[in-house]
Amino acid sequence: MKKKNVRLSASRIKSYKECSWKYWCNYHLGLPRTGNDGTSRGTACHLILEVLLNPRHQKYITSIMDKADAYTVESIKKLVEKSLRRDGFYNEENMELCNVWILVGLSCDYFGGKGAKITEPEKEFLIESKSPNYTIYGLIDKPIEYPKDKTLKIVDYKTTKSKPPKAEIEFNIQALCYLLASKTLWPKLKKRYVEFQYLKFPDDPLVKVEVTDEELEGFGYYLEHINEILNSFDEASAKSSFAARKKFPKKEEGFTGPLNCGFAKYKGELKKDGNPMWYCEYKFPFDYYVSISKSGKVLKSSHEKDSLKKPKGGKIEKRHYEGCPAHSKFTQEIDPQPRRQVDKKDDFDF
């Protein structure tokens, strides 16, 4: 019996390319994700920039821009606060950053200019291709149609700390997925491009990605190749391409290779300035909880038992994750003594 295609997405492909173990943890072990305030701010900003496209809410935009304050509209402020509180990252700093980034989004030709038509913000797609063979899924923030010019501009909001390096712009998985899907979704629009709007960079927020039909055709075969790999992905595959064992990237290659692991040698390790060192959420061991159906299927996982609801006829079960095998020398110690010496030097002892 032929296996059903993996439902590919830009984030799924990115996870696999970054680290085979990270992909295993995300999509096979189903481990709970660790949220952060950056992700939470991004969610809140995306929400507001979607809501304000609604004709009933567009009346607020002039007031917001005149006063350079998104929170001049009380309902906008409450919605941002609710979103941040839901994720557990509400504070004044995050509120203010969201305010600034929403204003940047509204300043980037928000409605698309002359001849623009926005009919389906947050456009969800599922494209199934037989030849080449792949299934791809995604969500487009804001597709802007220009029927007269037969053009499509796909806007995607970004709240990341930095812009992508040149190599990532030239082969941007997310942009290529969107552009490939757009050929099916908007076949009459012959010219198409993606405009990433980096809301943290108000002076120069735009990054444009445009490719030829020939390049998109080639990308389709790349997706078929990735589909074949992920369809047969197993634990051996998970240990085949650790980020920790890749070469350190050149400056123009961006945040890749061992940088994805972080430099912390134990949970809670601090930088010289006293702030916690960042590290991959799957680097060290942790306990977690899963809700299991009556039939034995894992429904959901969480770091907190209280956040899970016991399914009817099922149960809540505590489990333990052993940590990343590429960093096993660190996984036995949650908080070692500051002066403890590692007995054996390792090439990946950062």
ZINORPE-V471184 format. One record per run of one state. SS is the DSSP state (h for helix, s for strand, l for the rest). FROM is the first residue (numbers start at 1). TO is the last residue. Records with the same first field share a line. If there is no record, write none. Layout:
BEGIN
SS=FROM-TO + FROM-TO
END
This chain:
BEGIN
l=1-6 + 9-9 + 19-19 + 28-36 + 52-58 + 68-69 + 73-73 + 88-91 + 108-116 + 118-122 + 130-133 + 141-141 + 150-150 + 159-165 + 171-172 + 186-190 + 199-205 + 210-212 + 232-234 + 239-242 + 246-250 + 254-256 + 261-261 + 263-269 + 271-275 + 277-278 + 280-285 + 293-297 + 303-304 + 308-314 + 322-324 + 328-350
s=7-8 + 117-117 + 123-129 + 134-140 + 142-146 + 151-158 + 191-198 + 206-209 + 262-262 + 270-270 + 276-276 + 279-279 + 286-292 + 298-302 + 315-321
h=10-18 + 20-27 + 37-51 + 59-67 + 70-72 + 74-87 + 92-107 + 147-149 + 166-170 + 173-185 + 213-231 + 235-238 + 243-245 + 251-253 + 257-260 + 305-307 + 325-327
END
